[in-house]
Every structure is written in C-alpha cells, then in structure tokens.
Amino acid sequence: MDYSKRIALAQKRHPEIFSGSVVDCCVQHDEWCHQLSGGRCNCVPDVTITAPSGKYRVNRKGACEKLGAEGETIPTVYDPRPSDTN
C-alpha cells in the first residue's frame, strides 16, 4: 500500500487524531526512492503525523502508533527542493 493510501486509511481508522487540525505530516522516503528524483515512490517510507494530541507513526497497515519522548527527536522536515529555492 502506498503512503498516501496509508495516510487516508489512518484518517478513517483514527478520526479522533484527525478531527482537529494536523500540524505536520512527514513522509521520509528511503534515499534510493524514485520519488526523490521526480518518479513514483518505490519504497515504504516512514510516515509521522503531528497533531495537537501528540506525534504518531502511521504503520504499514494504516494504524497510528503514538510516539513517546524518543520519537520527538526524529527529524520531521525534508524538503527535496534545492536549497537556493527555499
């Protein structure tokens, strides 16, 4: 299941997390993934959702797992654009 379907399934399974506002959704592709060079995703990226109720990982089956303090140190920003356009 691709990452967008995982996020949509998580939204259906966990409306309590998504009912307010989602502050951040981070999709971390593997360094060899075609998505990073403009192609179609061919990896199983890590997906994290940050909401007012905390930070959650979306697993491969579309279920949300709340992250603890150690999860808060995971970088949540990846911008594939060249640095001169940021």
ABEGO torsion letter per residue (X at the ends): XBAAAAAAAAAAABAAAAABBBABBBBBBBAABAAAAGBBBABBBBBBBBBAAEBBBBBAAGBBBBBBAAAAABBABBBABBAAAX
